[in-house]
Structure formats: structure tokens, C-alpha cells
Amino acid sequence: MTLPPNYGDAYVREFEKVFVDLARKHKTPRIPFFLEGVAPNPVYMLADGLHPNAAGYRIVAGHVFRIVEPLL
């Protein structure tokens, strides 16, 4: 996952690095940005502009399932 850019470049990079390091350490797949194709499209987002609506979460679930399914 990542953060909105208003958190600042350095903070966002460090935040993302945590997940890269954890995936590497535990040898697990990682989804770089599971809101790909969802954010910032207002069709798929709640009014807050940060969280997906039901239609957006269906897309998110598809991203996650493609990574998780081979592990099942």
C-alpha cells in the first residue's frame, strides 16, 4: 500500500519500504498498489476521495485474488 502524496515524499517512501522489506523477508508476494485503476477515479471512490466504494472494492478484491489464488 501507499499513502496520499500530501504525506510528503520521504514519508511515503519509508512507508512503502516497510512492505517491500516485509515481503522480501517473509518471501511473500506483494501488491504494490491495490487501488490501481480505482483511485483517484471518482466513479469508484467515496466522497472522501481516499476510500473505495462498493464498485471500487470489487476491483480491489480482483487485484488481491489474482495474487492470493495461486497460494491457496
PQR file of N, CA, C, O and H, with PARSE charges and radii, in Angstrom:
ATOM      1  N   MET A   1       0.832  -1.174   0.000 -0.4000 1.5000
ATOM      2  CA  MET A   1       0.000   0.000   0.000 -0.0000 2.0000
ATOM      3  C   MET A   1       0.873   1.231   0.000  0.5500 1.7000
ATOM      4  O   MET A   1       2.056   1.177   0.335 -0.5500 1.4000
ATOM      5  N   THR A   2       0.283   2.320  -0.374 -0.4000 1.5000
ATOM      6  CA  THR A   2       0.987   3.590  -0.347 -0.0000 2.0000
ATOM      7  C   THR A   2       0.107   4.621   0.335  0.5500 1.7000
ATOM      8  O   THR A   2      -1.002   4.319   0.776 -0.5500 1.4000
ATOM      9  H   THR A   2      -0.678   2.364  -0.646  0.4000 1.0000
ATOM     10  N   LEU A   3       0.603   5.810   0.414 -0.4000 1.5000
ATOM     11  CA  LEU A   3      -0.118   6.898   1.070 -0.0000 2.0000
ATOM     12  C   LEU A   3      -0.383   8.013   0.070  0.5500 1.7000
ATOM     13  O   LEU A   3       0.279   8.088  -0.965 -0.5500 1.4000
ATOM     14  H   LEU A   3       1.504   6.056   0.056  0.4000 1.0000
ATOM     15  N   PRO A   4      -1.339   8.872   0.367 -0.5600 1.5000
ATOM     16  CA  PRO A   4      -1.533  10.040  -0.496  0.2800 2.0000
ATOM     17  C   PRO A   4      -0.275  10.915  -0.492  0.5500 1.7000
ATOM     18  O   PRO A   4       0.446  10.955   0.506 -0.5500 1.4000
ATOM     19  N   PRO A   5      -0.007  11.613  -1.593 -0.5600 1.5000
ATOM     20  CA  PRO A   5       1.225  12.395  -1.697  0.2800 2.0000
ATOM     21  C   PRO A   5       1.342  13.533  -0.685  0.5500 1.7000
ATOM     22  O   PRO A   5       2.442  14.035  -0.453 -0.5500 1.4000
ATOM     23  N   ASN A   6       0.248  13.941  -0.089 -0.4000 1.5000
ATOM     24  CA  ASN A   6       0.330  15.053   0.863 -0.0000 2.0000
ATOM     25  C   ASN A   6       1.062  14.666   2.151  0.5500 1.7000
ATOM     26  O   ASN A   6       1.300  15.528   2.996 -0.5500 1.4000
ATOM     27  H   ASN A   6      -0.646  13.533  -0.277  0.4000 1.0000
ATOM     28  N   TYR A   7       1.418  13.408   2.317 -0.4000 1.5000
ATOM     29  CA  TYR A   7       2.218  12.986   3.465 -0.0000 2.0000
ATOM     30  C   TYR A   7       3.694  13.352   3.281  0.5500 1.7000
ATOM     31  O   TYR A   7       4.464  13.348   4.242 -0.5500 1.4000
ATOM     32  H   TYR A   7       1.225  12.708   1.631  0.4000 1.0000
ATOM     33  N   GLY A   8       4.076  13.660   2.066 -0.4000 1.5000
ATOM     34  CA  GLY A   8       5.467  14.019   1.770 -0.0000 2.0000
ATOM     35  C   GLY A   8       6.225  12.849   1.181  0.5500 1.7000
ATOM     36  O   GLY A   8       6.025  11.700   1.574 -0.5500 1.4000
ATOM     37  H   GLY A   8       3.451  13.663   1.285  0.4000 1.0000
ATOM     38  N   ASP A   9       7.096  13.155   0.234 -0.4000 1.5000
ATOM     39  CA  ASP A   9       7.828  12.106  -0.495 -0.0000 2.0000
ATOM     40  C   ASP A   9       8.637  11.188   0.419  0.5500 1.7000
ATOM     41  O   ASP A   9       8.588   9.966   0.278 -0.5500 1.4000
ATOM     42  H   ASP A   9       7.258  14.088  -0.084  0.4000 1.0000
ATOM     43  N   ALA A  10       9.372  11.770   1.343 -0.4000 1.5000
ATOM     44  CA  ALA A  10      10.241  10.955   2.208 -0.0000 2.0000
ATOM     45  C   ALA A  10       9.420   9.994   3.061  0.5500 1.7000
ATOM     46  O   ALA A  10       9.772   8.821   3.190 -0.5500 1.4000
ATOM     47  H   ALA A  10       9.412  12.763   1.457  0.4000 1.0000
ATOM     48  N   TYR A  11       8.338  10.482   3.635 -0.4000 1.5000
ATOM     49  CA  TYR A  11       7.499   9.629   4.493 -0.0000 2.0000
ATOM     50  C   TYR A  11       6.851   8.522   3.681  0.5500 1.7000
ATOM     51  O   TYR A  11       6.799   7.372   4.118 -0.5500 1.4000
ATOM     52  H   TYR A  11       8.053  11.435   3.530  0.4000 1.0000
ATOM     53  N   VAL A  12       6.353   8.871   2.493 -0.4000 1.5000
ATOM     54  CA  VAL A  12       5.707   7.862   1.640 -0.0000 2.0000
ATOM     55  C   VAL A  12       6.718   6.781   1.249  0.5500 1.7000
ATOM     56  O   VAL A  12       6.395   5.594   1.281 -0.5500 1.4000
ATOM     57  H   VAL A  12       6.395   9.805   2.138  0.4000 1.0000
ATOM     58  N   ARG A  13       7.927   7.177   0.884 -0.4000 1.5000
ATOM     59  CA  ARG A  13       8.955   6.187   0.515 -0.0000 2.0000
ATOM     60  C   ARG A  13       9.263   5.246   1.673  0.5500 1.7000
ATOM     61  O   ARG A  13       9.352   4.034   1.476 -0.5500 1.4000
ATOM     62  H   ARG A  13       8.190   8.141   0.858  0.4000 1.0000
ATOM     63  N   GLU A  14       9.425   5.782   2.864 -0.4000 1.5000
ATOM     64  CA  GLU A  14       9.706   4.941   4.031 -0.0000 2.0000
ATOM     65  C   GLU A  14       8.539   4.016   4.352  0.5500 1.7000
ATOM     66  O   GLU A  14       8.743   2.855   4.708 -0.5500 1.4000
ATOM     67  H   GLU A  14       9.352   6.766   3.024  0.4000 1.0000
ATOM     68  N   PHE A  15       7.318   4.526   4.228 -0.4000 1.5000
ATOM     69  CA  PHE A  15       6.118   3.716   4.460 -0.0000 2.0000
ATOM     70  C   PHE A  15       6.085   2.544   3.497  0.5500 1.7000
ATOM     71  O   PHE A  15       5.874   1.403   3.910 -0.5500 1.4000
ATOM     72  H   PHE A  15       7.152   5.468   3.939  0.4000 1.0000
ATOM     73  N   GLU A  16       6.293   2.817   2.209 -0.4000 1.5000
ATOM     74  CA  GLU A  16       6.267   1.758   1.200 -0.0000 2.0000
ATOM     75  C   GLU A  16       7.397   0.754   1.424  0.5500 1.7000
ATOM     76  O   GLU A  16       7.217  -0.446   1.216 -0.5500 1.4000
ATOM     77  H   GLU A  16       6.464   3.744   1.874  0.4000 1.0000
ATOM     78  N   LYS A  17       8.544   1.242   1.842 -0.4000 1.5000
ATOM     79  CA  LYS A  17       9.713   0.369   2.063 -0.0000 2.0000
ATOM     80  C   LYS A  17       9.429  -0.692   3.126  0.5500 1.7000
ATOM     81  O   LYS A  17       9.946  -1.806   3.038 -0.5500 1.4000
ATOM     82  H   LYS A  17       8.691   2.216   2.011  0.4000 1.0000
ATOM     83  N   VAL A  18       8.630  -0.366   4.109 -0.4000 1.5000
ATOM     84  CA  VAL A  18       8.279  -1.342   5.147 -0.0000 2.0000
ATOM     85  C   VAL A  18       7.669  -2.588   4.510  0.5500 1.7000
ATOM     86  O   VAL A  18       8.024  -3.712   4.867 -0.5500 1.4000
ATOM     87  H   VAL A  18       8.210   0.539   4.181  0.4000 1.0000
ATOM     88  N   PHE A  19       6.754  -2.383   3.570 -0.4000 1.5000
ATOM     89  CA  PHE A  19       6.062  -3.504   2.948 -0.0000 2.0000
ATOM     90  C   PHE A  19       6.967  -4.263   1.980  0.5500 1.7000
ATOM     91  O   PHE A  19       6.875  -5.486   1.874 -0.5500 1.4000
ATOM     92  H   PHE A  19       6.466  -1.470   3.281  0.4000 1.0000
ATOM     93  N   VAL A  20       7.830  -3.554   1.283 -0.4000 1.5000
ATOM     94  CA  VAL A  20       8.807  -4.209   0.404 -0.0000 2.0000
ATOM     95  C   VAL A  20       9.718  -5.101   1.245  0.5500 1.7000
ATOM     96  O   VAL A  20       9.954  -6.260   0.904 -0.5500 1.4000
ATOM     97  H   VAL A  20       7.905  -2.560   1.369  0.4000 1.0000
ATOM     98  N   ASP A  21      10.225  -4.551   2.342 -0.4000 1.5000
ATOM     99  CA  ASP A  21      11.126  -5.317   3.215 -0.0000 2.0000
ATOM    100  C   ASP A  21      10.431  -6.528   3.834  0.5500 1.7000
ATOM    101  O   ASP A  21      11.016  -7.609   3.903 -0.5500 1.4000
ATOM    102  H   ASP A  21      10.034  -3.609   2.619  0.4000 1.0000
ATOM    103  N   LEU A  22       9.197  -6.355   4.280 -0.4000 1.5000
ATOM    104  CA  LEU A  22       8.461  -7.473   4.879 -0.0000 2.0000
ATOM    105  C   LEU A  22       8.208  -8.581   3.862  0.5500 1.7000
ATOM    106  O   LEU A  22       8.368  -9.761   4.173 -0.5500 1.4000
ATOM    107  H   LEU A  22       8.722  -5.477   4.224  0.4000 1.0000
ATOM    108  N   ALA A  23       7.818  -8.207   2.658 -0.4000 1.5000
ATOM    109  CA  ALA A  23       7.569  -9.214   1.617 -0.0000 2.0000
ATOM    110  C   ALA A  23       8.857  -9.973   1.296  0.5500 1.7000
ATOM    111  O   ALA A  23       8.845 -11.192   1.125 -0.5500 1.4000
ATOM    112  H   ALA A  23       7.688  -7.248   2.405  0.4000 1.0000
ATOM    113  N   ARG A  24       9.946  -9.249   1.218 -0.4000 1.5000
ATOM    114  CA  ARG A  24      11.238  -9.893   0.938 -0.0000 2.0000
ATOM    115  C   ARG A  24      11.635 -10.819   2.086  0.5500 1.7000
ATOM    116  O   ARG A  24      12.034 -11.962   1.860 -0.5500 1.4000
ATOM    117  H   ARG A  24       9.956  -8.258   1.356  0.4000 1.0000
ATOM    118  N   LYS A  25      11.524 -10.324   3.311 -0.4000 1.5000
ATOM    119  CA  LYS A  25      11.923 -11.104   4.486 -0.0000 2.0000
ATOM    120  C   LYS A  25      11.124 -12.398   4.614  0.5500 1.7000
ATOM    121  O   LYS A  25      11.676 -13.450   4.936 -0.5500 1.4000
ATOM    122  H   LYS A  25      11.200  -9.397   3.495  0.4000 1.0000
ATOM    123  N   HIS A  26       9.825 -12.310   4.359 -0.4000 1.5000
ATOM    124  CA  HIS A  26       8.950 -13.471   4.545 -0.0000 2.0000
ATOM    125  C   HIS A  26       8.670 -14.223   3.248  0.5500 1.7000
ATOM    126  O   HIS A  26       7.896 -15.180   3.219 -0.5500 1.4000
ATOM    127  H   HIS A  26       9.376 -11.455   4.097  0.4000 1.0000
ATOM    128  N   LYS A  27       9.325 -13.764   2.167 -0.4000 1.5000
ATOM    129  CA  LYS A  27       9.174 -14.409   0.855 -0.0000 2.0000
ATOM    130  C   LYS A  27       7.702 -14.546   0.468  0.5500 1.7000
ATOM    131  O   LYS A  27       7.233 -15.622   0.098 -0.5500 1.4000
ATOM    132  H   LYS A  27       9.954 -12.987   2.191  0.4000 1.0000
ATOM    133  N   THR A  28       7.009 -13.454   0.562 -0.4000 1.5000
ATOM    134  CA  THR A  28       5.587 -13.422   0.212 -0.0000 2.0000
ATOM    135  C   THR A  28       5.361 -12.470  -0.952  0.5500 1.7000
ATOM    136  O   THR A  28       6.134 -11.532  -1.148 -0.5500 1.4000
ATOM    137  H   THR A  28       7.390 -12.579   0.863  0.4000 1.0000
ATOM    138  N   PRO A  29       4.322 -12.702  -1.714 -0.5600 1.5000
ATOM    139  CA  PRO A  29       4.004 -11.757  -2.781  0.2800 2.0000
ATOM    140  C   PRO A  29       3.539 -10.426  -2.186  0.5500 1.7000
ATOM    141  O   PRO A  29       3.070 -10.356  -1.050 -0.5500 1.4000
ATOM    142  N   ARG A  30       3.684  -9.394  -2.978 -0.4000 1.5000
ATOM    143  CA  ARG A  30       3.280  -8.062  -2.543 -0.0000 2.0000
ATOM    144  C   ARG A  30       2.499  -7.396  -3.662  0.5500 1.7000
ATOM    145  O   ARG A  30       2.851  -7.512  -4.835 -0.5500 1.4000
ATOM    146  H   ARG A  30       4.065  -9.450  -3.901  0.4000 1.0000
ATOM    147  N   ILE A  31       1.454  -6.710  -3.295 -0.4000 1.5000
ATOM    148  CA  ILE A  31       0.675  -5.933  -4.253 -0.0000 2.0000
ATOM    149  C   ILE A  31       1.120  -4.486  -4.078  0.5500 1.7000
ATOM    150  O   ILE A  31       0.789  -3.870  -3.065 -0.5500 1.4000
ATOM    151  H   ILE A  31       1.168  -6.615  -2.342  0.4000 1.0000
ATOM    152  N   PRO A  32       1.859  -3.927  -5.030 -0.5600 1.5000
ATOM    153  CA  PRO A  32       2.393  -2.588  -4.844  0.2800 2.0000
ATOM    154  C   PRO A  32       1.319  -1.529  -4.558  0.5500 1.7000
ATOM    155  O   PRO A  32       1.502  -0.682  -3.684 -0.5500 1.4000
ATOM    156  N   PHE A  33       0.216  -1.575  -5.283 -0.4000 1.5000
ATOM    157  CA  PHE A  33      -0.836  -0.580  -5.079 -0.0000 2.0000
ATOM    158  C   PHE A  33      -2.160  -1.208  -5.459  0.5500 1.7000
ATOM    159  O   PHE A  33      -2.539  -1.201  -6.630 -0.5500 1.4000
ATOM    160  H   PHE A  33       0.067  -2.263  -5.993  0.4000 1.0000
ATOM    161  N   PHE A  34      -2.869  -1.754  -4.478 -0.4000 1.5000
ATOM    162  CA  PHE A  34      -4.088  -2.478  -4.821 -0.0000 2.0000
ATOM    163  C   PHE A  34      -5.251  -1.578  -5.186  0.5500 1.7000
ATOM    164  O   PHE A  34      -6.323  -2.074  -5.534 -0.5500 1.4000
ATOM    165  H   PHE A  34      -2.561  -1.760  -3.526  0.4000 1.0000
ATOM    166  N   LEU A  35      -5.071  -0.270  -5.115 -0.4000 1.5000
ATOM    167  CA  LEU A  35      -6.109   0.655  -5.594 -0.0000 2.0000
ATOM    168  C   LEU A  35      -5.876   1.053  -7.050  0.5500 1.7000
ATOM    169  O   LEU A  35      -6.517   1.969  -7.565 -0.5500 1.4000
ATOM    170  H   LEU A  35      -4.201   0.133  -4.833  0.4000 1.0000
ATOM    171  N   GLU A  36      -4.949   0.350  -7.706 -0.4000 1.5000
ATOM    172  CA  GLU A  36      -4.671   0.607  -9.119 -0.0000 2.0000
ATOM    173  C   GLU A  36      -5.962   0.505  -9.927  0.5500 1.7000
ATOM    174  O   GLU A  36      -6.698  -0.476  -9.826 -0.5500 1.4000
ATOM    175  H   GLU A  36      -4.428  -0.394  -7.288  0.4000 1.0000
ATOM    176  N   GLY A  37      -6.221   1.524 -10.722 -0.4000 1.5000
ATOM    177  CA  GLY A  37      -7.437   1.546 -11.528 -0.0000 2.0000
ATOM    178  C   GLY A  37      -8.670   1.989 -10.758  0.5500 1.7000
ATOM    179  O   GLY A  37      -9.744   2.139 -11.341 -0.5500 1.4000
ATOM    180  H   GLY A  37      -5.624   2.321 -10.805  0.4000 1.0000
ATOM    181  N   VAL A  38      -8.531   2.196  -9.477 -0.4000 1.5000
ATOM    182  CA  VAL A  38      -9.649   2.619  -8.622 -0.0000 2.0000
ATOM    183  C   VAL A  38      -9.444   4.072  -8.197  0.5500 1.7000
ATOM    184  O   VAL A  38     -10.296   4.924  -8.450 -0.5500 1.4000
ATOM    185  H   VAL A  38      -7.658   2.075  -9.003  0.4000 1.0000
ATOM    186  N   ALA A  39      -8.314   4.350  -7.551 -0.4000 1.5000
ATOM    187  CA  ALA A  39      -8.007   5.718  -7.114 -0.0000 2.0000
ATOM    188  C   ALA A  39      -7.256   6.412  -8.238  0.5500 1.7000
ATOM    189  O   ALA A  39      -6.393   5.777  -8.844 -0.5500 1.4000
ATOM    190  H   ALA A  39      -7.622   3.658  -7.346  0.4000 1.0000
ATOM    191  N   PRO A  40      -7.511   7.603  -8.540 -0.5600 1.5000
ATOM    192  CA  PRO A  40      -8.480   8.527  -7.975  0.2800 2.0000
ATOM    193  C   PRO A  40      -9.757   8.658  -8.806  0.5500 1.7000
ATOM    194  O   PRO A  40     -10.360   9.731  -8.833 -0.5500 1.4000
ATOM    195  N   ASN A  41     -10.174   7.610  -9.473 -0.4000 1.5000
ATOM    196  CA  ASN A  41     -11.385   7.659 -10.297 -0.0000 2.0000
ATOM    197  C   ASN A  41     -12.618   7.852  -9.415  0.5500 1.7000
ATOM    198  O   ASN A  41     -12.942   6.963  -8.628 -0.5500 1.4000
ATOM    199  H   ASN A  41      -9.684   6.738  -9.451  0.4000 1.0000
ATOM    200  N   PRO A  42     -13.308   8.974  -9.522 -0.5600 1.5000
ATOM    201  CA  PRO A  42     -14.447   9.254  -8.639  0.2800 2.0000
ATOM    202  C   PRO A  42     -15.599   8.255  -8.782  0.5500 1.7000
ATOM    203  O   PRO A  42     -16.441   8.154  -7.889 -0.5500 1.4000
ATOM    204  N   VAL A  43     -15.643   7.529  -9.879 -0.4000 1.5000
ATOM    205  CA  VAL A  43     -16.685   6.515 -10.064 -0.0000 2.0000
ATOM    206  C   VAL A  43     -16.532   5.405  -9.021  0.5500 1.7000
ATOM    207  O   VAL A  43     -17.518   4.788  -8.616 -0.5500 1.4000
ATOM    208  H   VAL A  43     -14.959   7.611 -10.604  0.4000 1.0000
ATOM    209  N   TYR A  44     -15.293   5.154  -8.590 -0.4000 1.5000
ATOM    210  CA  TYR A  44     -15.007   4.048  -7.683 -0.0000 2.0000
ATOM    211  C   TYR A  44     -14.672   4.475  -6.252  0.5500 1.7000
ATOM    212  O   TYR A  44     -14.347   3.640  -5.408 -0.5500 1.4000
ATOM    213  H   TYR A  44     -14.493   5.655  -8.918  0.4000 1.0000
ATOM    214  N   MET A  45     -14.755   5.781  -5.987 -0.4000 1.5000
ATOM    215  CA  MET A  45     -14.322   6.287  -4.691 -0.0000 2.0000
ATOM    216  C   MET A  45     -15.480   6.909  -3.904  0.5500 1.7000
ATOM    217  O   MET A  45     -16.443   7.423  -4.473 -0.5500 1.4000
ATOM    218  H   MET A  45     -15.018   6.459  -6.672  0.4000 1.0000
ATOM    219  N   LEU A  46     -15.351   6.843  -2.572 -0.4000 1.5000
ATOM    220  CA  LEU A  46     -16.289   7.551  -1.707 -0.0000 2.0000
ATOM    221  C   LEU A  46     -16.023   9.048  -1.799  0.5500 1.7000
ATOM    222  O   LEU A  46     -15.020   9.475  -2.371 -0.5500 1.4000
ATOM    223  H   LEU A  46     -14.569   6.426  -2.110  0.4000 1.0000
ATOM    224  N   ALA A  47     -16.909   9.824  -1.245 -0.4000 1.5000
ATOM    225  CA  ALA A  47     -16.792  11.280  -1.304 -0.0000 2.0000
ATOM    226  C   ALA A  47     -15.506  11.787  -0.655  0.5500 1.7000
ATOM    227  O   ALA A  47     -15.044  12.877  -0.992 -0.5500 1.4000
ATOM    228  H   ALA A  47     -17.724   9.477  -0.781  0.4000 1.0000
ATOM    229  N   ASP A  48     -14.913  11.019   0.273 -0.4000 1.5000
ATOM    230  CA  ASP A  48     -13.677  11.474   0.924 -0.0000 2.0000
ATOM    231  C   ASP A  48     -12.477  11.433  -0.024  0.5500 1.7000
ATOM    232  O   ASP A  48     -11.423  11.987   0.289 -0.5500 1.4000
ATOM    233  H   ASP A  48     -15.288  10.134   0.547  0.4000 1.0000
ATOM    234  N   GLY A  49     -12.631  10.779  -1.181 -0.4000 1.5000
ATOM    235  CA  GLY A  49     -11.556  10.708  -2.161 -0.0000 2.0000
ATOM    236  C   GLY A  49     -10.417   9.783  -1.786  0.5500 1.7000
ATOM    237  O   GLY A  49      -9.432   9.690  -2.518 -0.5500 1.4000
ATOM    238  H   GLY A  49     -13.487  10.329  -1.435  0.4000 1.0000
ATOM    239  N   LEU A  50     -10.532   9.097  -0.658 -0.4000 1.5000
ATOM    240  CA  LEU A  50      -9.463   8.204  -0.193 -0.0000 2.0000
ATOM    241  C   LEU A  50      -9.853   6.737  -0.184  0.5500 1.7000
ATOM    242  O   LEU A  50      -8.999   5.864  -0.339 -0.5500 1.4000
ATOM    243  H   LEU A  50     -11.332   9.172  -0.063  0.4000 1.0000
ATOM    244  N   HIS A  51     -11.121   6.464  -0.006 -0.4000 1.5000
ATOM    245  CA  HIS A  51     -11.574   5.083   0.176 -0.0000 2.0000
ATOM    246  C   HIS A  51     -12.511   4.665  -0.953  0.5500 1.7000
ATOM    247  O   HIS A  51     -13.346   5.450  -1.402 -0.5500 1.4000
ATOM    248  H   HIS A  51     -11.815   7.174   0.119  0.4000 1.0000
ATOM    249  N   PRO A  52     -12.363   3.421  -1.406 -0.5600 1.5000
ATOM    250  CA  PRO A  52     -13.227   2.921  -2.475  0.2800 2.0000
ATOM    251  C   PRO A  52     -14.667   2.735  -2.013  0.5500 1.7000
ATOM    252  O   PRO A  52     -14.940   2.505  -0.835 -0.5500 1.4000
ATOM    253  N   ASN A  53     -15.567   2.840  -2.966 -0.4000 1.5000
ATOM    254  CA  ASN A  53     -16.969   2.476  -2.718 -0.0000 2.0000
ATOM    255  C   ASN A  53     -17.114   0.989  -3.048  0.5500 1.7000
ATOM    256  O   ASN A  53     -16.117   0.308  -3.290 -0.5500 1.4000
ATOM    257  H   ASN A  53     -15.345   3.027  -3.923  0.4000 1.0000
ATOM    258  N   ALA A  54     -18.334   0.490  -3.057 -0.4000 1.5000
ATOM    259  CA  ALA A  54     -18.556  -0.946  -3.288 -0.0000 2.0000
ATOM    260  C   ALA A  54     -18.008  -1.388  -4.645  0.5500 1.7000
ATOM    261  O   ALA A  54     -17.383  -2.444  -4.746 -0.5500 1.4000
ATOM    262  H   ALA A  54     -19.144   1.042  -2.861  0.4000 1.0000
ATOM    263  N   ALA A  55     -18.237  -0.594  -5.678 -0.4000 1.5000
ATOM    264  CA  ALA A  55     -17.734  -0.946  -7.012 -0.0000 2.0000
ATOM    265  C   ALA A  55     -16.204  -0.949  -7.023  0.5500 1.7000
ATOM    266  O   ALA A  55     -15.581  -1.805  -7.651 -0.5500 1.4000
ATOM    267  H   ALA A  55     -18.744   0.264  -5.596  0.4000 1.0000
ATOM    268  N   GLY A  56     -15.612   0.009  -6.326 -0.4000 1.5000
ATOM    269  CA  GLY A  56     -14.156   0.061  -6.241 -0.0000 2.0000
ATOM    270  C   GLY A  56     -13.590  -1.134  -5.511  0.5500 1.7000
ATOM    271  O   GLY A  56     -12.557  -1.678  -5.901 -0.5500 1.4000
ATOM    272  H   GLY A  56     -16.118   0.704  -5.816  0.4000 1.0000
ATOM    273  N   TYR A  57     -14.259  -1.540  -4.458 -0.4000 1.5000
ATOM    274  CA  TYR A  57     -13.768  -2.701  -3.700 -0.0000 2.0000
ATOM    275  C   TYR A  57     -13.880  -3.990  -4.493  0.5500 1.7000
ATOM    276  O   TYR A  57     -13.114  -4.923  -4.254 -0.5500 1.4000
ATOM    277  H   TYR A  57     -15.098  -1.098  -4.140  0.4000 1.0000
ATOM    278  N   ARG A  58     -14.811  -4.064  -5.425 -0.4000 1.5000
ATOM    279  CA  ARG A  58     -14.864  -5.256  -6.284 -0.0000 2.0000
ATOM    280  C   ARG A  58     -13.590  -5.340  -7.131  0.5500 1.7000
ATOM    281  O   ARG A  58     -13.052  -6.426  -7.350 -0.5500 1.4000
ATOM    282  H   ARG A  58     -15.433  -3.306  -5.618  0.4000 1.0000
ATOM    283  N   ILE A  59     -13.114  -4.187  -7.602 -0.4000 1.5000
ATOM    284  CA  ILE A  59     -11.875  -4.162  -8.383 -0.0000 2.0000
ATOM    285  C   ILE A  59     -10.696  -4.514  -7.481  0.5500 1.7000
ATOM    286  O   ILE A  59      -9.837  -5.308  -7.866 -0.5500 1.4000
ATOM    287  H   ILE A  59     -13.551  -3.305  -7.425  0.4000 1.0000
ATOM    288  N   VAL A  60     -10.648  -3.932  -6.288 -0.4000 1.5000
ATOM    289  CA  VAL A  60      -9.585  -4.234  -5.327 -0.0000 2.0000
ATOM    290  C   VAL A  60      -9.562  -5.733  -5.027  0.5500 1.7000
ATOM    291  O   VAL A  60      -8.497  -6.350  -5.011 -0.5500 1.4000
ATOM    292  H   VAL A  60     -11.345  -3.287  -5.975  0.4000 1.0000
ATOM    293  N   ALA A  61     -10.730  -6.309  -4.791 -0.4000 1.5000
ATOM    294  CA  ALA A  61     -10.799  -7.739  -4.491 -0.0000 2.0000
ATOM    295  C   ALA A  61     -10.227  -8.569  -5.645  0.5500 1.7000
ATOM    296  O   ALA A  61      -9.570  -9.584  -5.416 -0.5500 1.4000
ATOM    297  H   ALA A  61     -11.595  -5.807  -4.804  0.4000 1.0000
ATOM    298  N   GLY A  62     -10.476  -8.142  -6.866 -0.4000 1.5000
ATOM    299  CA  GLY A  62      -9.909  -8.838  -8.024 -0.0000 2.0000
ATOM    300  C   GLY A  62      -8.396  -8.780  -8.031  0.5500 1.7000
ATOM    301  O   GLY A  62      -7.739  -9.781  -8.319 -0.5500 1.4000
ATOM    302  H   GLY A  62     -11.010  -7.317  -7.052  0.4000 1.0000
ATOM    303  N   HIS A  63      -7.820  -7.598  -7.710 -0.4000 1.5000
ATOM    304  CA  HIS A  63      -6.357  -7.468  -7.637 -0.0000 2.0000
ATOM    305  C   HIS A  63      -5.800  -8.415  -6.583  0.5500 1.7000
ATOM    306  O   HIS A  63      -4.825  -9.124  -6.832 -0.5500 1.4000
ATOM    307  H   HIS A  63      -8.354  -6.785  -7.476  0.4000 1.0000
ATOM    308  N   VAL A  64      -6.410  -8.427  -5.424 -0.4000 1.5000
ATOM    309  CA  VAL A  64      -5.928  -9.264  -4.319 -0.0000 2.0000
ATOM    310  C   VAL A  64      -6.087 -10.744  -4.675  0.5500 1.7000
ATOM    311  O   VAL A  64      -5.180 -11.540  -4.432 -0.5500 1.4000
ATOM    312  H   VAL A  64      -7.202  -7.851  -5.222  0.4000 1.0000
ATOM    313  N   PHE A  65      -7.213 -11.108  -5.237 -0.4000 1.5000
ATOM    314  CA  PHE A  65      -7.470 -12.507  -5.554 -0.0000 2.0000
ATOM    315  C   PHE A  65      -6.447 -13.053  -6.551  0.5500 1.7000
ATOM    316  O   PHE A  65      -6.004 -14.195  -6.424 -0.5500 1.4000
ATOM    317  H   PHE A  65      -7.950 -10.462  -5.434  0.4000 1.0000
ATOM    318  N   ARG A  66      -6.067 -12.232  -7.553 -0.4000 1.5000
ATOM    319  CA  ARG A  66      -5.077 -12.696  -8.544 -0.0000 2.0000
ATOM    320  C   ARG A  66      -3.745 -13.055  -7.879  0.5500 1.7000
ATOM    321  O   ARG A  66      -3.037 -13.944  -8.352 -0.5500 1.4000
ATOM    322  H   ARG A  66      -6.427 -11.304  -7.656  0.4000 1.0000
ATOM    323  N   ILE A  67      -3.408 -12.377  -6.802 -0.4000 1.5000
ATOM    324  CA  ILE A  67      -2.146 -12.666  -6.105 -0.0000 2.0000
ATOM    325  C   ILE A  67      -2.326 -13.826  -5.123  0.5500 1.7000
ATOM    326  O   ILE A  67      -1.444 -14.673  -4.985 -0.5500 1.4000
ATOM    327  H   ILE A  67      -3.983 -11.655  -6.418  0.4000 1.0000
ATOM    328  N   VAL A  68      -3.456 -13.856  -4.454 -0.4000 1.5000
ATOM    329  CA  VAL A  68      -3.679 -14.846  -3.385 -0.0000 2.0000
ATOM    330  C   VAL A  68      -4.075 -16.221  -3.929  0.5500 1.7000
ATOM    331  O   VAL A  68      -3.686 -17.243  -3.362 -0.5500 1.4000
ATOM    332  H   VAL A  68      -4.173 -13.167  -4.566  0.4000 1.0000
ATOM    333  N   GLU A  69      -4.826 -16.255  -4.997 -0.4000 1.5000
ATOM    334  CA  GLU A  69      -5.344 -17.531  -5.516 -0.0000 2.0000
ATOM    335  C   GLU A  69      -4.244 -18.582  -5.730  0.5500 1.7000
ATOM    336  O   GLU A  69      -4.434 -19.727  -5.320 -0.5500 1.4000
ATOM    337  H   GLU A  69      -5.142 -15.425  -5.458  0.4000 1.0000
ATOM    338  N   PRO A  70      -3.121 -18.254  -6.345 -0.5600 1.5000
ATOM    339  CA  PRO A  70      -2.088 -19.286  -6.524  0.2800 2.0000
ATOM    340  C   PRO A  70      -1.518 -19.836  -5.213  0.5500 1.7000
ATOM    341  O   PRO A  70      -0.928 -20.916  -5.195 -0.5500 1.4000
ATOM    342  N   LEU A  71      -1.694 -19.105  -4.136 -0.4000 1.5000
ATOM    343  CA  LEU A  71      -1.178 -19.541  -2.841 -0.0000 2.0000
ATOM    344  C   LEU A  71      -2.134 -20.496  -2.124  0.5500 1.7000
ATOM    345  O   LEU A  71      -1.758 -21.159  -1.157 -0.5500 1.4000
ATOM    346  H   LEU A  71      -2.174 -18.228  -4.151  0.4000 1.0000
ATOM    347  N   LEU A  72      -3.359 -20.554  -2.607 -0.4000 1.5000
ATOM    348  CA  LEU A  72      -4.369 -21.393  -1.930 -0.0000 2.0000
ATOM    349  C   LEU A  72      -4.222 -22.861  -2.299  0.5500 1.7000
ATOM    350  O   LEU A  72      -4.987 -23.698  -1.820 -0.5500 1.4000
ATOM    351  H   LEU A  72      -3.665 -20.015  -3.392  0.4000 1.0000
TER
END
